[in-house]
Amino acid sequence: MSDLENQVEEVKSSFDRAVVSIATTDALQKLKVQYLGKKGALTVLLKSLGSLSPEERPLAGETLNALRDALEQKIEDKRQTLIRAEDAEAEALGRVDVTLPPRGRPAGAFHPVAQTMHEIVAIMQGLGYSVALGPEIEEDYYNFECLNMPSWHPARDMQDTFYFPDSEESDGETSKRRLLRTHTSPVQVRAMLRYGAPLRIVCPGRVYRRDNDPTHSPMFNQLEGLLVEKDVSFSVLKGSLIELMNGFFGRELKSRFRASYFPFTEPSMELDIECVECGGKNSNCRVCRGTGWLEVCGMGMTHPFVIRAGGIDPEEYNGFAFGMGLDRMAMLKYGINDLRYLFDGNVSYFLSGRDA
């Protein structure tokens, strides 16, 4: 037995020296095979039990089993230590330091949507417009009724609305039901009631609808404009929007106007600009899908009903209004192909070389 005990001590000592220098789980697995595998040091000792007398075998077997248990426990302890160290190293390598400025943009830069809003507002201020803001929790009256969309109007189906279930239905004449505004148009009416005419305003802000896909979000950003003066023509509206698009995209763009329908403007149109990606020259363009055109804005001459709801006489004043999605404008300018990238907090998308 003394010879076996010496061999056991030798195996334990050599294992202890070897396990200290192990730095990876792969190396630990090789060490396990070296000592506990089919041809390992412990297996060799177990095979030597056949050469012992029947009286010596039980004690020798107990000694070797204790050695195996001790080696397996040390291997498992070492494995857990290595796993924790490897996980910590991987976490350190993949860590994003949120205190550092994003690549490609200066420290303290705006979010792409905020940058888009500031650029468009600056252009419109150069055309004589002021900024007007309003509540995001709005009344049904301001969001729909005073914009020529009473409760029975089919245009309400175009906007899937978030209503507050505990809000009042009406006060006898107008609906007091509360909701998350579906557009920034209510700000136009509130501004007319507050400031009167003449009036030039842009209304940026968050709006809410029941949409969620690569091009729609339940929360998104709009900017609308309103001009109310005497004897305003459609040509002023067209010229203002062409100036806005050329200024925002930094070059002169081809444009076209298509007839459309909005309950709060009459007549109504939509503005298309040439594709900012291919200029209408690539039939396989991922942005315009080969059409060469991008829809960017809805507009029209403000409906007399809306002007009257704003406390202004439509016989004396007329005007125009327009609206666009700031998120879509940001996507077009900065080459972002999925709206959700703007809001899901995936910093790696913008750190991967995209100058968004």
Secondary structure, DSSP 8 states (H G I E B T S, - for coil): -HHHHHHHHHHHHHHHHHHHT--SHHHHHHHHHHHHSTTSHHHHHHHGGGGS-TTTHHHHHHHHHHHHHHHHHHHHHHHHHHHHHHHHHHHHHT---TTS--TTS-TT---HHHHHHHHHHHHHHHTT-EE----SEEEHHHHTGGGT--TT-GGGGGS---B-TTS---SSSS---EEE-SSSHHHHHHHHHHH-SSEEEEEEEEEE-S--BTTB-SEEEEEEEEEEESS--HHHHHHHHHHHHHHHHTS---EEEEEEEETTEEEEEEEEEE-TTTTT--TT-TTTTTSSEEEEEEEEEE-HHHHHHTT--TTT-EEEEEEEEHHHHHHHHHT---GGGGTS--HHHHHSS---
